[in-house]
Amino acid sequence: MIDVKLDGAVWDDVEEGTEALLQDWQVEVGQQVTAGQTLVVAELVKTTHEVTAPAAGRLAAIEVAAGDTFGRHTVLARIEG
């Protein structure tokens, strides 16, 4: 399984404890995805970020639902290769 997370670099200038808002999933569980494909849109400190698939495979699980908040290092989804 491959973990999908909001890229670590976007958190560099963010105060510890700040959370992002998961806005909208672009794919559904069970769907095939390609490396670099946008999976989800999240907002962190009033900036929107597209989270892309780190590898091709099948979206096996969504760990954070649309509308929920999440912190640094949170696994948003898992891809099965």
NUNUDO-96778 format. One record per residue: residue in three letters; x, y, z of N, C-alpha, C, CB in turn. Coordinates in steps of 0.2 Angstrom, whole numbers, plus 5000, padded with zeros to 4 digits. Glycine has a CB too. Example, Ala and Ser with C-alpha at 12.3 -4.5 7.8 and 13.67 -1.06 7.14 Angstrom:
2
  aa n_xx n_yy n_zz ca_xx ca_yy ca_zz c_xx c_yy c_zz cb_xx cb_yy cb_zz
 ALA 5066 4972 5039  5062  4978  5039 5066 4984 5039  5057  4978  5045
 SER 5064 4989 5035  5068  4995  5036 5064 5000 5039  5070  4997  5029
This chain:
81
  aa n_xx n_yy n_zz ca_xx ca_yy ca_zz c_xx c_yy c_zz cb_xx cb_yy cb_zz
 MET 5004 4994 5000  5000  5000  5000 5004 5006 5000  4995  5000  5006
 ILE 5002 5011 4996  5006  5017  4996 5001 5023 4999  5007  5019  4988
 ASP 5004 5026 5004  5001  5032  5007 5000 5038 5003  5004  5033  5014
 VAL 4995 5041 5003  4994  5048  5000 4993 5053 5006  4987  5048  4996
 LYS 4998 5058 5005  4998  5063  5010 4998 5070 5007  5004  5062  5015
 LEU 4997 5076 5010  4998  5082  5008 5005 5083 5008  4994  5088  5012
 ASP 5009 5085 5003  5016  5086  5003 5019 5090 5009  5018  5090  4996
 GLY 5024 5087 5011  5027  5090  5017 5030 5097 5017  5033  5085  5019
 ALA 5032 5099 5011  5034  5106  5009 5029 5111 5011  5037  5106  5002
 VAL 5023 5110 5010  5018  5115  5011 5017 5116 5018  5011  5113  5007
 TRP 5019 5112 5022  5018  5113  5029 5024 5117 5033  5018  5106  5033
 ASP 5030 5118 5029  5036  5121  5031 5035 5127 5035  5041  5122  5026
 ASP 5031 5132 5033  5030  5138  5036 5023 5139 5040  5030  5144  5031
 VAL 5021 5133 5042  5014  5133  5045 5016 5131 5052  5009  5128  5042
 GLU 5012 5135 5057  5013  5134  5064 5011 5127 5066  5009  5139  5068
 GLU 5015 5124 5070  5013  5117  5073 5006 5117 5076  5018  5114  5078
 GLY 5002 5112 5074  4995  5111  5077 4990 5114 5072  4995  5115  5083
 THR 4992 5117 5066  4988  5120  5061 4985 5114 5058  4991  5125  5057
 GLU 4978 5114 5056  4975  5109  5052 4973 5112 5045  4969  5106  5056
 ALA 4973 5107 5040  4970  5108  5034 4963 5106 5033  4975  5105  5028
 LEU 4960 5108 5028  4953  5106  5027 4953 5102 5020  4948  5112  5027
 LEU 4950 5096 5021  4950  5092  5015 4943 5094 5011  4949  5084  5016
 GLN 4944 5097 5005  4938  5100  5002 4934 5095 4998  4940  5106  4998
 ASP 4938 5092 4993  4934  5088  4989 4938 5082 4986  4931  5092  4983
 TRP 4935 5076 4986  4939  5070  4983 4937 5070 4975  4936  5064  4986
 GLN 4942 5069 4971  4941  5069  4964 4940 5062 4961  4947  5072  4960
 VAL 4941 5057 4965  4941  5050  4963 4937 5046 4969  4948  5047  4962
 GLU 4935 5040 4967  4932  5036  4972 4936 5030 4974  4925  5034  4969
 VAL 4934 5027 4979  4937  5020  4981 4936 5015 4976  4935  5018  4988
 GLY 4941 5011 4974  4941  5006  4969 4943 5009 4962  4934  5004  4968
 GLN 4943 5015 4961  4945  5018  4954 4952 5018 4953  4943  5026  4954
 GLN 4954 5016 4947  4961  5016  4945 4964 5023 4944  4962  5012  4938
 VAL 4970 5024 4947  4973  5031  4946 4980 5031 4943  4973  5034  4953
 THR 4982 5036 4940  4989  5036  4937 4993 5041 4942  4988  5039  4930
 ALA 5000 5040 4941  5004  5044  4945 5004 5051 4943  5012  5041  4944
 GLY 5003 5055 4948  5002  5063  4946 4995 5065 4945  5006  5064  4940
 GLN 4991 5060 4945  4984  5062  4945 4981 5066 4951  4979  5056  4943
 THR 4977 5071 4950  4974  5074  4956 4969 5070 4959  4971  5081  4954
 LEU 4970 5068 4966  4965  5064  4969 4961 5068 4974  4969  5059  4974
 VAL 4963 5074 4977  4959  5077  4982 4962 5085 4982  4960  5074  4989
 VAL 4957 5089 4984  4959  5096  4985 4958 5098 4992  4954  5101  4980
 ALA 4964 5101 4995  4964  5103  5002 4966 5110 5003  4969  5098  5006
 GLU 4963 5113 5008  4965  5120  5009 4969 5120 5016  4959  5125  5010
 LEU 4975 5124 5015  4979  5125  5021 4981 5132 5021  4985  5120  5021
 VAL 4979 5136 5027  4980  5143  5028 4978 5147 5022  4988  5144  5029
 LYS 4972 5146 5020  4969  5150  5014 4972 5149 5008  4969  5157  5016
 THR 4976 5143 5007  4979  5142  5000 4976 5135 4998  4986  5142  5001
 THR 4974 5134 4992  4971  5128  4990 4977 5123 4987  4966  5129  4985
 HIS 4977 5117 4988  4982  5112  4986 4979 5106 4983  4987  5110  4992
 GLU 4982 5104 4977  4980  5098  4974 4984 5093 4977  4979  5098  4966
 VAL 4982 5087 4979  4986  5081  4982 4985 5076 4976  4983  5079  4988
 THR 4991 5074 4973  4991  5070  4968 4993 5063 4970  4996  5072  4962
 ALA 4992 5058 4966  4994  5051  4967 5002 5050 4966  4990  5046  4962
 PRO 5005 5047 4971  5012  5047  4971 5014 5041 4966  5015  5045  4978
 ALA 5009 5037 4965  5010  5031  4960 5004 5029 4957  5014  5025  4964
 ALA 5004 5025 4952  4998  5022  4949 4996 5016 4953  5000  5020  4941
 GLY 4989 5015 4952  4986  5009  4956 4979 5010 4956  4990  5008  4962
 ARG 4976 5007 4961  4969  5007  4963 4968 5011 4970  4966  5000  4963
 LEU 4964 5016 4970  4962  5019  4976 4959 5014 4981  4958  5025  4975
 ALA 4963 5012 4986  4960  5006  4990 4956 5009 4996  4966  5002  4993
 ALA 4958 5015 4999  4954  5017  5005 4955 5025 5005  4957  5014  5011
 ILE 4950 5028 5007  4950  5035  5009 4950 5036 5016  4944  5039  5006
 GLU 4955 5039 5019  4955  5039  5027 4952 5046 5030  4962  5039  5028
 VAL 4952 5051 5026  4949  5057  5028 4943 5059 5023  4955  5063  5028
 ALA 4938 5061 5026  4932  5062  5022 4932 5070 5020  4925  5061  5026
 ALA 4928 5071 5014  4928  5078  5012 4924 5082 5018  4923  5079  5006
 GLY 4927 5088 5019  4924  5092  5025 4927 5091 5031  4917  5090  5026
 ASP 4931 5086 5032  4935  5085  5038 4942 5089 5038  4936  5078  5039
 THR 4944 5090 5044  4951  5093  5045 4956 5088 5046  4951  5099  5050
 PHE 4963 5089 5045  4968  5085  5046 4974 5088 5047  4969  5080  5040
 GLY 4979 5085 5051  4985  5088  5053 4991 5086 5048  4987  5087  5060
 ARG 4997 5088 5050  5003  5086  5047 5004 5079 5047  5009  5090  5050
 HIS 5007 5076 5042  5008  5068  5042 5002 5064 5042  5012  5067  5048
 THR 4996 5067 5041  4990  5062  5041 4990 5059 5034  4984  5067  5042
 VAL 4988 5052 5034  4987  5048  5028 4980 5050 5026  4988  5041  5029
 LEU 4979 5053 5020  4973  5054  5017 4969 5048 5014  4973  5060  5012
 ALA 4973 5044 5010  4971  5039  5007 4976 5034 5006  4968  5041  5000
 ARG 4975 5028 5003  4980  5022  5002 4978 5020 4995  4979  5017  5007
 ILE 4984 5019 4991  4984  5016  4984 4987 5009 4984  4987  5021  4979
 GLU 4983 5005 4981  4986  4998  4980 4989 4997 4974  4980  4993  4981
 GLY 4995 4995 4973  4999  4995  4967 4998 4989 4963  5006  4995  4968
